[in-house]
Each structure stands twice: as structure tokens, then as C-alpha cells.
Amino acid sequence: MESFKNFLIFSPDYQKLIAFVSTEDQTQNFTIEVDWNYPINNIKPKLFLENQENADNDDEGKKQNGSEEKISLNNIAVTEENNLLAYTATDKTLFLWQIDEKSAKIVSRRSFLRTSSCIRFSKCGKILFLTDKTGDVFEYLCDEENFNTRGRWIFGHISQILDLAVTIDLKYLITSDRDEKIRVTNYPKVHEINSYCMGHKEFVSAIAIISDSHLISISGDKCIKLWNFIDGKELQSHSFQFVPVLLKVISHSHQTGLLCVSSIENTVYIFKYLIIDDTMTLDTLAEKQFKSDVELAVLNNEFYIEYIRDNDDSLKSGIFIDRVKIEDKTVNFQKIFDNIALSETDISIKIVKPFDVSLLFKHGRMFDNVKEYNDRKKARIENKMKSKKAK
């Protein structure tokens, strides 16, 4: 789930629709349909030292539309500065749309090499960075005269990249991976590595820049860490009782702010943080358990949570969105949207996590709550199937 002006943007089915949901006026909501027949620019980016003739030959016979195979979306990014929406698909194409508060127009569909893991715009909105599951990072120009230009490989990890952050001044690209590493790369001189932030014992699932020099990371080792990413220095570490997966930050200043963290068990935690003399304290404000996978977003200094509500006596099944209202230390979860209209169409509603956490642990073990979570999920699915048969 992403934000644009006063809208939250998400796909309710990861295949047919992109929904624009207004947080101010629900009558302004609209959807756009994914155009799988839009022509593909098949010129893929060239990897380091790759023979381009061979790379181009690999594109021969590539399908020009998605009518012959099951294709779905897997990553979405939005920039307000350039009014653009981007998303990647499992057919290894990158869509780019020009958007406003009322409509959207597709402007390009470009090829890339391997399954994407995340995409991020630069602050100016003129550059999109795409990472893939083999550890490579690519640069796509997104100003109007370059909507269809070839992507460019800029650097790589030796393992799957899980998250990417771009500094506001575009001086650094920060990437985290499955092998416990956080890499700080100079930009545009990407051959120069500024620093590594080393200290996690498991995969680094998410990172967030909170100041000109401070970075927060969460990991499968159940830790949240504060870093001086310029120097690659660990400043503070806190342990959780859960495996964190998603992270969103609202920075009030260089010292204070709020964190929204989801766990593998789909509990969402709200923390207040305070940083004094490079030491971070965390104050837990609230937590809420959800029955489905969740997505998180930040809009106008408020957190939003997307989830699926199962059918019960009072509410139809569908996508729901809660606004997290925080006043002093009081936290309320306010439902602002349910997609009853969407749920009555022929789409299959779902939320897709960016990666399967249970497959990322490197040290030959999984935490107990991962297995417990998978067992509970399996039981919920079986009970739901039994209920449907009973009806």
C-alpha cells in the first residue's frame, strides 16, 4: 500500500485492479484496470560485462500480453513529485503511469531480467530503483523523455535484497539483504561503497531513514537497531518478543517520532521513539492482532493498516483500512474504508507479503512462533473451508 496526496493506493487482487482510496472523501475513490495488453518494450537492462546481443536474443518469443498466462503484480511505488505510479509484475515487466486525483494514464511498460523484490522512487521522482531476488539493483529514468529507455544495472549483492531506502539528497542508496547485511552505496558513483552496517544475526527485513545520518532496521533475529549509516556504526539495539516484518516511520524531528511495526503473526505494534546522544528508547503505545496479512502506509503523518476481514454476522468479507489515530499516548484504530463494492465483483481479494519470512532464516532454524503462525494459518483456512461447505 502506497500514498499519494490524500489517497491510499493498493491492489485488492494483485491482478486486475489498482484502487485509489481517499482518506478525506470516500466519494472520490476510483479504480484503474491493469492493462496486460499494453505493448512491452523488450529491451532489457544489460548486466555488468554481459554481451547485449545475447541478452536481446533472450527476448525472442516473449509474450506481448498477459492473456496466455497467469500474471500478477508484486511491487508498487508512488511519487508525488513527478505524479507517477509504478508497479512490477511476475512477467518481469515494469509499468509506469501518470496519475492525479481523478485519473491515471499508462505511459510505458519496460522489461527487466529477474523477479523484482522492491522498487523505490528518488525524492525528485525522476529515477526509479528496482531490486531483484538475486541481489541486483537497477536504475530506470522516469522523466517524460525517458519513459521507455532501457534500465541500467548499477550494483549487486550476493543474496536477495529485501528493502531499499534512498536518501532525500540522493547521495546514498541503502540496501538490506537476506545475509544480515545493510550496504550504504554512494550515488551516482555506485562503485564506491560508503559503509556496511553489520550486526544483525538474521535477514534484515526492513530499513527506514529517520535523519541525515540515522537509520532504523528490523530483522529476523527479533531485533530493532539504530545506526549511524554514514559511519556504519551500530548505536543501539532493542530485542522484541516477535519476528518483525514490515516497518513504517513518522519522524517528528531528528530525535523523536513514531514506529509502526508488523510481526510475522500479523500483530501491529505502535512505538514512540526518542533519540538522545545516539541512544534510542522505545515506548510501546499500542498493539493489535489481525486475522489476515497486513500492509502498512504513512499519509499526512498518520499510519494506515490494510487487512482482510473475514465474513461474519455484521460485515462482508473484503479489504478494510484502519487509520491509527494517536493523541498523546492514546491510540485508536479507526476503520475508514471497506471495499464491499469491490468484493462483489469477480476479483479474488488478497494481500501478498513481499517475501515468505519462513524461507529466509539462514542458520538452519526457524523461530517457534513462525511454525505456530503457519499452523494457525492452516487451521484457519481449513475451518473456513468447512464453514463454506456447511452453508
C-alpha positions in Angstrom: 0.0 0.0 0.0 1.3 3.4 -1.0 0.2 7.0 -0.5 -0.4 9.9 -3.0 -1.7 13.3 -1.9 -4.8 12.3 0.1 -5.1 8.9 -1.4 -4.0 5.4 -0.4 -3.2 3.2 -3.4 -3.2 -0.6 -3.4 -4.3 -3.6 -5.5 -7.2 -5.6 -3.9 -6.4 -8.6 -6.1 -2.8 -8.1 -7.4 -4.0 -8.9 -10.9 -6.8 -6.7 -12.3 -7.3 -3.6 -10.3 -5.5 -0.7 -8.6 -7.6 1.2 -6.1 -7.3 4.8 -5.1 -9.0 5.4 -1.7 -9.4 8.9 -0.4 -8.8 9.4 3.3 -11.0 12.6 3.2 -13.9 11.9 0.9 -14.9 8.4 0.0 -16.9 9.7 -3.0 -13.6 10.5 -4.6 -12.5 6.8 -4.7 -11.7 5.3 -8.0 -10.0 2.3 -9.6 -7.9 1.7 -12.7 -7.7 -1.6 -14.5 -4.3 -3.2 -15.2 -3.8 -3.3 -19.0 -1.9 -6.6 -19.7 -2.2 -6.0 -23.4 -0.1 -2.8 -23.3 2.9 -3.2 -25.6 6.2 -4.2 -23.9 9.5 -2.5 -24.5 11.5 -5.7 -24.7 15.0 -4.1 -24.4 16.2 -5.4 -21.1 18.9 -3.8 -18.9 22.4 -5.1 -19.5 24.2 -6.7 -16.6 27.8 -5.9 -15.9 30.1 -7.4 -18.7 27.1 -9.0 -20.4 27.0 -9.4 -24.2 24.0 -7.3 -25.2 23.4 -9.3 -28.3 22.9 -12.4 -26.2 20.7 -10.5 -23.8 18.5 -9.2 -26.6 18.2 -12.7 -28.1 16.8 -13.9 -24.9 13.8 -11.7 -25.5 12.8 -13.5 -28.7 9.4 -15.1 -28.4 8.5 -13.2 -25.2 4.7 -12.8 -25.0 3.4 -9.3 -25.7 0.4 -9.6 -23.4 -0.7 -11.5 -20.4 -3.7 -13.3 -21.9 -1.9 -16.6 -22.2 -0.6 -16.9 -18.6 -1.5 -16.0 -15.1 0.3 -12.8 -14.3 0.1 -10.8 -11.1 1.5 -7.7 -9.5 4.2 -7.9 -6.9 5.6 -4.4 -6.1 4.1 -0.9 -6.1 5.7 2.6 -5.7 4.4 6.1 -6.0 6.0 9.6 -6.2 4.1 12.8 -5.6 6.9 14.9 -7.0 6.5 13.6 -10.5 2.9 12.3 -10.2 3.9 8.7 -11.2 2.7 5.3 -10.2 4.9 2.3 -10.9 4.4 -1.4 -10.4 6.1 -4.6 -11.3 4.6 -7.9 -12.5 5.5 -11.5 -12.4 6.1 -11.5 -16.2 9.1 -9.3 -15.4 7.7 -6.0 -16.7 7.7 -2.6 -15.1 4.5 -0.5 -15.6 4.6 3.3 -15.3 1.5 5.5 -15.0 0.9 9.3 -14.8 -1.6 9.9 -12.1 -3.7 12.7 -10.5 -6.5 12.8 -8.0 -9.1 11.7 -10.6 -7.5 9.5 -13.2 -4.4 7.6 -14.4 -2.8 7.0 -17.8 -0.3 4.3 -18.6 2.9 5.7 -20.3 5.3 2.7 -20.5 5.9 -1.0 -19.9 9.6 -1.9 -19.7 11.2 -5.3 -19.3 13.6 -6.4 -16.5 15.6 -9.5 -16.0 14.5 -11.4 -12.9 11.7 -11.3 -10.3 11.7 -8.0 -8.5 11.9 -7.7 -4.7 11.2 -4.0 -4.2 11.0 -0.7 -6.1 11.6 2.9 -4.8 11.4 6.3 -6.4 14.0 9.0 -5.7 12.7 12.1 -3.8 12.5 14.0 -7.1 10.5 11.3 -8.8 12.7 11.2 -11.9 14.5 7.9 -11.0 13.1 4.5 -10.0 15.4 1.9 -8.4 14.4 -1.7 -8.8 16.0 -4.6 -6.9 15.6 -8.3 -7.7 15.6 -11.5 -5.8 19.2 -12.4 -7.0 20.6 -9.2 -5.4 21.0 -6.9 -8.4 19.9 -3.2 -8.4 18.8 -1.3 -11.5 18.1 2.3 -12.3 15.2 3.4 -14.5 14.8 7.0 -15.7 11.3 8.3 -15.3 11.3 11.9 -16.6 9.0 12.3 -19.5 11.6 12.0 -22.3 12.9 8.7 -20.8 9.7 6.8 -20.1 10.8 4.0 -22.4 14.5 4.0 -22.0 16.4 0.8 -21.0 17.0 0.2 -17.3 20.7 0.3 -16.2 22.3 -2.2 -13.8 24.2 -0.2 -11.1 25.4 -2.7 -8.5 24.6 -6.0 -6.8 24.6 -8.1 -3.6 25.3 -11.8 -3.4 22.0 -12.6 -1.8 18.3 -11.5 -2.1 17.7 -7.8 -1.4 14.7 -7.3 0.9 14.5 -3.5 1.2 15.9 -0.3 -0.3 16.0 3.3 1.0 17.1 6.4 -0.8 18.3 9.5 1.0 16.5 12.7 0.2 19.6 14.3 -1.3 20.1 11.2 -3.5 23.6 10.8 -2.1 23.2 7.3 -0.8 21.3 4.1 -1.7 20.9 1.9 1.3 20.0 -1.8 0.8 19.3 -4.7 3.2 19.6 -8.4 2.3 19.0 -11.9 3.4 22.6 -12.3 4.6 22.2 -9.9 7.6 23.9 -7.0 5.7 23.0 -3.4 5.3 25.0 -1.7 2.5 25.4 2.0 2.1 26.3 2.8 -1.5 27.4 6.2 -2.9 25.3 7.6 -5.7 25.8 8.2 -8.5 29.3 6.7 -8.0 27.8 3.3 -7.2 31.2 1.6 -7.5 32.1 3.2 -4.2 30.7 1.6 -1.0 30.4 4.2 1.7 29.9 1.7 4.6 28.3 -1.5 5.8 26.1 -1.7 8.8 26.8 -5.2 10.3 25.4 -6.6 13.5 22.2 -8.4 12.7 22.2 -12.2 13.1 19.4 -12.9 10.6 17.9 -11.4 7.4 17.2 -7.6 7.5 13.5 -7.4 6.5 13.1 -3.6 6.5 15.0 -0.3 6.9 14.0 3.3 7.3 16.0 6.6 7.2 15.0 8.8 10.1 17.5 11.6 9.8 20.5 12.7 7.7 22.7 10.1 9.4 20.4 7.8 11.4 18.8 4.6 10.1 16.5 2.1 11.8 16.5 -1.6 10.8 14.4 -4.7 11.8 15.5 -8.3 11.4 14.6 -11.9 11.7 16.8 -12.0 14.8 13.9 -10.2 16.6 16.0 -7.0 17.0 15.5 -3.4 16.0 18.7 -1.4 15.6 19.7 2.2 15.4 22.6 3.0 13.1 24.8 5.9 12.1 24.7 4.7 8.5 27.4 7.3 7.3 29.9 5.6 9.6 28.4 2.1 9.5 28.2 2.2 13.3 25.6 0.4 15.5 24.3 2.8 18.1 21.5 1.0 19.9 19.7 -2.4 19.8 16.4 -3.5 21.3 15.0 -7.0 21.4 11.4 -7.9 20.5 9.4 -11.0 21.5 8.3 -11.4 17.9 9.8 -11.5 14.4 9.3 -8.1 12.8 8.4 -8.0 9.1 7.2 -4.5 8.0 8.3 -1.1 9.2 6.9 2.4 8.8 8.2 5.6 10.4 6.9 9.1 11.2 9.7 11.4 12.1 8.7 14.4 14.2 12.3 15.6 14.4 15.8 14.3 14.4 15.2 13.0 17.9 11.6 11.9 18.1 9.0 10.0 16.1 6.7 7.0 15.8 7.2 3.5 14.5 4.6 1.1 13.1 5.9 -2.5 13.1 4.1 -5.7 12.0 5.1 -9.1 13.1 5.0 -12.5 11.3 1.9 -13.2 13.3 0.2 -10.1 11.9 0.2 -8.1 15.1 0.8 -4.4 14.5 2.8 -2.5 17.2 2.9 1.2 17.6 6.0 2.6 19.3 7.2 6.1 20.3 11.0 6.6 20.0 13.3 9.1 21.5 17.0 9.5 20.5 19.3 11.4 22.8 23.1 11.2 22.4 22.8 8.4 19.9 20.8 6.3 22.4 17.2 5.3 21.4 14.5 4.5 23.9 11.2 2.8 22.8 7.8 3.3 24.4 5.1 0.8 23.4 1.9 2.7 22.8 -0.4 0.0 21.4 -0.7 -3.4 19.7 -3.5 -5.0 17.7 -3.8 -8.5 16.3 -5.2 -9.0 12.8 -6.6 -12.3 11.4 -5.1 -11.7 7.9 -1.8 -10.5 6.4 -1.4 -6.7 6.6 0.1 -3.8 4.6 1.2 -0.5 6.2 1.4 3.0 4.9 2.0 6.6 6.0 -0.1 9.5 4.8 -0.2 13.0 6.3 1.7 11.9 9.4 -0.7 9.1 10.2 -0.3 5.3 9.9 -2.8 3.2 7.9 -3.2 -0.6 8.0 -4.7 -2.6 5.2 -6.2 -6.0 6.1 -8.8 -8.6 5.0 -11.9 -9.0 7.2 -13.4 -12.5 7.0 -17.2 -12.9 6.7 -19.1 -12.7 10.0 -22.6 -11.7 11.2 -22.1 -8.0 10.8 -19.6 -7.3 8.0 -19.0 -8.7 4.5 -15.6 -10.1 3.6 -13.3 -7.7 1.9 -10.4 -5.3 2.1 -10.5 -2.9 5.1 -8.3 0.0 6.1 -7.8 1.4 9.6 -6.4 4.8 10.4 -4.2 4.8 13.5 -5.2 7.9 15.5 -2.6 8.9 18.1 -3.2 11.6 20.6 -0.5 11.9 23.3 -0.2 8.2 24.4 -3.8 7.2 23.4 -4.1 5.1 20.2 -7.3 4.3 18.4 -7.7 2.1 15.3 -10.4 3.7 13.2 -11.9 1.9 10.2 -12.1 4.3 7.3 -12.7 2.0 4.3 -14.2 -1.4 3.4 -14.4 -2.4 -0.2 -17.8 -4.0 -0.2 -18.4 -2.8 -3.7 -15.1 -4.3 -4.9 -15.8 -7.6 -3.0 -19.0 -8.1 -5.0 -17.1 -8.2 -8.3 -15.3 -11.3 -9.7 -11.9 -10.4 -8.3 -10.2 -12.6 -5.8 -9.3 -10.4 -2.8 -5.9 -10.9 -1.2 -2.9 -9.3 0.4 0.5 -10.5 -0.7 3.5 -10.2 1.6 6.8 -9.0 0.0 8.5 -12.3 0.9 8.0 -15.5 2.7 9.7 -15.0 6.0 9.8 -18.7 6.9 12.2 -19.2 3.9 14.6 -16.5 4.9 16.2 -17.8 8.0 19.9 -18.6 7.3 21.0 -20.6 10.3 19.1 -23.8 9.9 16.3 -23.0 12.2 13.0 -21.2 12.4 11.7 -19.4 15.5 8.9 -21.3 17.3 6.4 -18.6 16.6 6.9 -19.0 12.8 5.8 -22.6 13.0 3.0 -21.7 15.3 1.9 -18.9 12.9 1.9 -21.3 10.0 -0.1 -23.9 12.0 -2.7 -21.4 13.0 -3.0 -20.1 9.4 -3.5 -23.6 8.1 -6.2 -24.2 10.8 -8.0 -21.0 9.9 -8.1 -22.0 6.2 -9.4 -25.5 7.0 -12.1 -24.0 9.3 -13.1 -21.5 6.6 -13.4 -24.3 4.0 -15.6 -26.4 6.4 -17.8 -23.4 7.1 -18.4 -22.8 3.4 -19.2 -26.5 2.8 -21.7 -26.4 5.8 -23.5 -23.5 4.1 
